Amino acid sequence: MGADPSEYRALWEAATPTGQETAAATGNVEAAGPSPSPRFTVRRLLRGPWPRRRVVTAALTAVATSALAAALLLLLPPQDGPGATPAQGAAGSTSSGGSAGVVVHNVEKACQEPRTHTCALSLAYNPYRPYTTTSSAGRVWHHDLLRARCTIANGVTVTDENHQHTSIWVQVTHQGQLLWLPGIRVRPDHLTQLTTVLPTCVP
């Protein structure tokens, strides 16, 4: 078990009879026949004189403790297993591992229900380029759920239909690609939570 055997040997020798006691025990075994079972031997040692019983109890406790420690080590997850290193993404990577769900929000009341081309919101390949329909990398609609990985605060400033604006962008996973969702397309309170929970994207 990776422990120093000398300590356990000392305990064993202290619990083992020597000299005349050994000879007498050998004579008794030859006269009585086969030796008793290990369970009976342990029980007899525990019933013996107090010093011997204390030594045997200590040895059994040490063995049980070592076995329990080994089992716990086997159950603990490895520190450098899968997921320990930050995942690499398109146009950036995360400074530390993390992900969260992000719900797309369209401020236009008329576009919160229909999933039409007119009501679609665009995702981008690059948050540092102008946010136009020609640079669209994908379409999402109000209340779509995406997986967010990280955020930036210095992207292109985007203004919504209510003349609110922000330069925060969220890197999301969409149809197997890592794309960018403008922070203005997320509810303000949700965006604040995302910037708190998610790491900052690293170029």
C-alpha positions, 0 to 999 in steps of 0.5 A, a space after each residue: 500500500 506504499 507505506 513503510 513496512 517496518 512499522 507494521 512488522 513491529 506491530 506484527 512481531 509484538 502480537 506474535 507469541 515467541 519462545 516457550 509460548 510459541 513452542 507450546 502453541 506449536 505442540 497444541 496445534 500438532 496435537 489438535 490437528 489443523 490450525 484454526 481459521 484466520 477469523 478465529 485467530 483474530 478473534 482469539 488475539 482480540 480476546 487475549 491480554 490487554 497489551 496484545 489486544 491493543 496492538 492487534 486493534 491498532 494494526 487492524 485500524 491502520 490497515 483499514 485506514 490505509 485501504 480507505 485512503 486508497 479508495 478515496 484517491 481512486 474516486 477523486 477526478 484527475 486534476 489535468 483531465 479533459 476540460 482542464 485547459 481552456 477551449 480554443 475558438 474562432 477569433 478568440 479563446 477563453 482566459 479560463 474554462 466556462 460556459 453558460 446559456 444565453 437567451 436572444 432578446 429582440 426589443 421589437 415587440 412585433 418581432 418577438 413571435 414570428 420567425 420570419 426573415 425580417 425578424 431574424 437577428 444576425 450573428 457575426 464572424 468577427 466582433 471588431 468589424 461593422 455589424 451589417 447584414 452582409 457580414 452576417 454569419 448566421 440567423 437567430 430569433 427572439 428567445 433562442 437559447 445559445 451556449 455562450 463561452 466568453 465575452 469582450 467589452 471592446 467590440 464594435 458598438 451596436 445600437 438597437 431599435 430603441 437607440 440603446 447601444 453597447 460594445 459588449 459581444 458574446 461568443 456563442 456556439 451556433 450550428 457547430 460554429 463559434 460565432 458572435 452575438 452582440 450584447 445589445 441582443 441580450 436582456 440588460 440584466 442577463 448581459 450583466 450576469 454573463 459578463 460576471 460569470 463568463 471569462 473574457 475572450 482572449 484574441 
